[in-house]
C-alpha cells in the first residue's frame, strides 16, 4: 500500500515543483522587467531635466547677449554725438514715427518703388551697419525678394519707441514681424540642411507662411532724414515657432546662408546650389552638407529676443 501511495504521489509532487518553478521564473522575469522600466524612466527623467536646464541657461544667455547688443548700439550712437550739429531738431515724436513707418512700408513695395521713397526719407550716405548708401539697404531687400516672392513687414504687429539723444538727433526703434513664404527651393538655397533632412523640411512646409521677428533701429539727422539704419531678422524665434525643437533649429542655422544679423549673404554657396540640383534629380543622399563661414548659434541668438 505504501508503495502504491508513493508511486502515485511522486508524480504529483514533481508537477507541483515544476509549477512552483514556473511561478518563480515568472516572478523573477516580472521583477527584472520592472527594474528595466524603472531604469529607463530614470534615464528619461534625467534627460528631460538636463534638456530643461540647457534651455534655461540658453535663454539666460540670449537675454544677456541682447542686453549687450543694445549697450553696444547705444554706445555707438553716443560716440557720434560730438560730431553732430547742435541746432534744434524740428522733428517731433510723431514725425519720427511717421518716417519710420514710411520706411517699413517702402520695404514691402516693389523694388522700384523702394528707391523713390527711400531717396526722400534717407540720406544718400546713410550708414547701414558696416555699409554706406541706400543701395546697400535695397540690396538686402532684393536678396529677400529673390528668395521669397512675398516679403511683407507686418506693421500691424509692430511697436515703436522714440528717444531724442540731443537737440539734433532722434533715435527710433521698430519691432515687427516679417512674413516669409517657404518653398522647397528657397529652403534648399538658404538652409541646405533641409535637403537631406526632409522631415524638417516637410514640417516647415506644412504651414509655409512663417513670421520672423524683426528689429530695426533708425537714427535721424537735423534735416529729419535717416542717417543710420540697422536691422536684424531673428530666424531662431521664427523657426522655433514652427519646429518647436531648438536642436532642429540649431542644425538648420549651422549651415545656413545667413550672416550674424540674419541677412542673406550676397552669394549663394556652391554647396547649396549643388544640393538644389541633387534635390531636383532625386539623389539627395549624395549631397554633401557644409558651408564656409559657419555661424555660431549662440551668436545668432544674440540678434533678437526669442520670446520662448
C-alpha positions in Angstrom: 0.0 0.0 0.0 2.8 2.4 0.9 4.5 1.8 -2.4 1.3 2.5 -4.2 0.9 5.7 -2.4 4.5 6.7 -3.1 4.2 5.7 -6.7 1.0 7.8 -7.0 2.2 10.9 -5.1 5.7 11.3 -6.5 4.5 12.5 -10.0 2.1 14.9 -8.3 4.9 16.3 -6.2 7.0 16.6 -9.3 4.3 18.6 -11.1 3.9 20.9 -8.1 7.6 21.5 -8.1 7.6 22.3 -11.8 4.6 24.7 -11.3 6.4 26.4 -8.5 9.5 26.7 -10.6 7.5 28.4 -13.4 5.9 30.8 -11.0 9.2 31.7 -9.5 10.6 32.2 -13.0 7.7 34.4 -14.0 8.1 36.5 -10.8 11.8 36.9 -11.5 11.1 37.9 -15.1 8.5 40.4 -13.9 10.8 41.9 -11.3 13.6 42.1 -13.9 11.2 43.8 -16.4 10.1 46.3 -13.7 13.7 47.1 -12.8 14.5 47.8 -16.5 11.4 50.0 -16.8 12.5 51.9 -13.7 16.0 52.4 -15.1 14.5 53.6 -18.4 12.2 56.1 -16.7 15.0 57.3 -14.5 17.2 57.9 -17.6 14.3 59.6 -19.4 13.7 61.9 -16.4 17.4 62.7 -16.2 17.5 63.5 -20.0 14.5 65.8 -19.7 16.0 67.6 -16.6 19.2 68.1 -18.4 17.5 69.4 -21.6 15.3 71.8 -19.5 18.5 73.0 -17.7 20.2 73.6 -21.0 17.3 75.5 -22.4 17.1 77.6 -19.2 20.8 78.6 -19.4 20.4 79.2 -23.2 17.5 81.6 -22.6 19.5 83.4 -19.9 22.4 83.7 -22.3 20.1 85.0 -25.0 18.8 87.8 -22.7 22.4 88.7 -21.7 23.5 88.8 -25.4 20.5 91.0 -26.3 21.4 93.4 -23.5 25.0 93.5 -24.6 23.9 94.3 -28.2 21.7 97.1 -27.1 24.5 98.6 -25.0 26.8 98.5 -28.0 24.3 100.3 -30.2 23.7 102.9 -27.5 27.5 103.4 -27.1 27.9 103.7 -30.8 25.2 106.4 -31.0 26.7 108.3 -28.1 30.1 108.3 -29.8 28.6 110.0 -32.8 27.1 112.9 -30.8 30.2 115.2 -30.7 30.3 115.2 -34.5 26.7 116.2 -34.8 25.5 119.8 -35.1 23.7 121.3 -32.1 21.0 123.2 -33.9 17.5 122.4 -32.7 15.7 119.4 -34.1 12.5 120.4 -35.7 11.2 116.8 -35.8 8.6 115.8 -33.3 8.0 112.3 -32.0 5.1 111.8 -34.4 7.3 112.9 -37.3 9.8 110.2 -36.3 7.2 107.5 -36.1 5.7 108.5 -39.4 9.1 108.4 -41.1 9.9 105.0 -39.7 6.6 103.6 -40.7 7.0 105.0 -44.2 10.4 103.3 -44.5 8.9 100.0 -43.4 6.1 100.3 -45.9 8.6 101.1 -48.6 10.3 97.7 -48.0 7.1 96.0 -48.6 6.6 97.6 -52.0 8.3 96.8 -55.3 12.0 97.4 -55.6 11.5 100.4 -58.0 9.0 102.0 -55.6 11.5 101.5 -52.8 14.2 103.6 -54.4 12.0 106.6 -55.0 10.6 106.6 -51.5 13.9 105.9 -49.7 15.5 108.8 -51.6 13.0 111.1 -49.9 13.4 109.5 -46.5 17.1 108.6 -46.3 20.4 110.4 -46.8 22.5 109.2 -49.8 25.3 108.3 -47.3 23.1 106.6 -44.8 25.1 104.1 -42.7 23.7 100.5 -42.9 25.7 98.6 -40.3 29.3 98.5 -41.8 28.0 99.6 -45.2 27.2 103.0 -46.6 24.5 104.1 -49.0 20.8 103.5 -49.8 21.8 100.9 -52.4 23.2 98.6 -49.7 19.8 98.6 -48.0 18.0 97.9 -51.2 20.4 95.1 -52.0 19.4 93.4 -48.7 15.8 93.6 -49.6 16.4 92.5 -53.2 18.0 89.3 -51.9 15.0 88.6 -49.7 12.6 89.2 -52.6 14.7 87.0 -54.9 14.3 84.0 -52.5 10.9 84.9 -51.0 8.5 86.4 -53.6 6.1 87.7 -50.9 8.1 89.7 -48.4 6.0 91.9 -46.2 6.9 93.6 -42.9 3.7 93.3 -40.8 3.3 96.8 -39.3 0.1 95.9 -37.5 2.2 93.9 -35.1 5.0 96.3 -34.5 5.9 98.5 -31.6 7.7 101.8 -31.9 10.0 103.6 -29.4 11.5 107.0 -29.9 14.4 108.6 -28.0 15.8 112.1 -28.6 19.6 111.8 -28.0 20.1 115.5 -28.1 18.6 118.6 -29.8 19.6 117.4 -33.3 19.5 113.6 -33.2 16.4 111.3 -32.9 16.7 107.6 -32.5 13.8 105.2 -33.3 13.3 101.5 -32.7 10.8 99.4 -34.6 10.0 95.7 -33.9 7.8 94.0 -36.5 7.1 90.6 -38.0 8.5 89.7 -41.4 6.2 87.4 -43.5 8.2 84.8 -45.4 6.7 82.1 -47.6 8.8 79.0 -47.5 9.2 76.7 -50.5 11.5 73.7 -51.3 13.6 75.9 -53.5 14.3 78.8 -51.0 14.8 76.3 -48.2 17.4 74.4 -50.2 19.2 77.7 -51.1 19.2 79.3 -47.6 19.0 76.2 -45.4 21.0 73.4 -47.1 20.3 71.2 -44.1 16.7 70.7 -45.3 17.9 69.0 -48.4 19.0 65.8 -46.6 16.7 66.1 -43.5 13.4 66.0 -45.4 11.4 65.5 -42.2 12.4 69.0 -41.0 11.7 70.4 -44.5 8.2 68.8 -44.6 7.3 70.1 -41.1 8.2 73.6 -42.3 6.2 73.3 -45.4 3.0 72.2 -43.6 2.4 75.9 -42.8 4.7 77.7 -45.3 3.9 81.2 -44.2 6.3 82.0 -41.4 6.6 85.1 -39.3 10.2 86.2 -38.4 10.6 88.8 -35.6 12.5 91.8 -37.0 14.2 94.7 -35.1 15.1 97.9 -36.9 17.0 101.0 -35.5 16.8 104.4 -37.2 18.9 107.5 -36.5 17.7 110.8 -37.9 19.8 113.9 -38.7 18.9 117.5 -38.1 17.1 117.6 -41.5 14.8 114.8 -40.5 16.4 112.2 -42.8 17.6 108.7 -41.8 21.4 108.9 -41.3 21.8 105.4 -39.8 19.9 102.2 -40.3 20.4 98.8 -38.6 18.2 95.9 -38.8 18.2 92.2 -37.9 15.9 89.2 -38.5 15.5 86.7 -35.7 15.4 83.4 -37.6 15.8 81.4 -34.4 12.5 82.5 -32.9 10.7 82.3 -36.2 11.9 78.7 -37.0 11.3 77.6 -33.4 7.7 78.7 -33.6 7.2 76.0 -36.3 9.7 73.3 -35.4 9.3 73.6 -31.6 12.8 72.0 -31.2 16.0 74.0 -30.6 18.1 71.1 -31.9 16.5 71.2 -35.3 16.8 75.0 -35.4 20.5 74.8 -34.5 21.1 72.2 -37.2 19.5 74.4 -39.8 21.4 77.5 -38.8 24.7 75.7 -38.7 25.0 75.6 -42.5 22.6 78.5 -43.2 23.4 81.0 -45.9 22.9 83.9 -43.4 25.1 86.3 -41.7 25.1 87.1 -38.0 22.3 89.6 -38.2 20.0 87.3 -40.1 20.7 88.7 -43.6 21.0 86.6 -46.6 24.6 86.5 -47.9 25.5 88.1 -51.2 26.4 84.9 -53.0 24.6 81.6 -52.6 27.1 78.9 -51.5 28.2 76.5 -54.2 27.2 73.7 -51.8 23.7 74.9 -51.7 23.5 75.1 -55.5 24.8 71.6 -55.9 22.3 70.3 -53.3 19.5 72.0 -55.1 20.5 70.2 -58.3 20.7 66.9 -56.4 17.3 67.5 -55.0 15.8 68.1 -58.4 17.4 64.9 -59.7 16.3 62.9 -56.6 19.7 62.0 -55.5 19.7 63.9 -52.2 21.6 61.1 -50.5 24.7 62.1 -52.4 24.5 65.8 -51.3 27.3 66.9 -49.0 26.3 69.3 -46.3 28.6 72.1 -45.3 29.1 75.8 -45.7 32.0 78.2 -45.3 31.9 80.6 -42.5 29.6 78.5 -40.4 27.7 80.6 -37.8 27.6 80.2 -34.1 24.1 79.5 -33.0 24.7 81.4 -29.7 25.8 84.4 -31.8 22.8 84.2 -34.0 20.5 84.0 -30.9 22.0 87.3 -29.7 20.4 89.2 -32.6 16.8 89.1 -31.2 14.5 88.0 -28.4 13.2 84.5 -28.9 10.3 85.0 -26.6 10.1 81.4 -25.9 
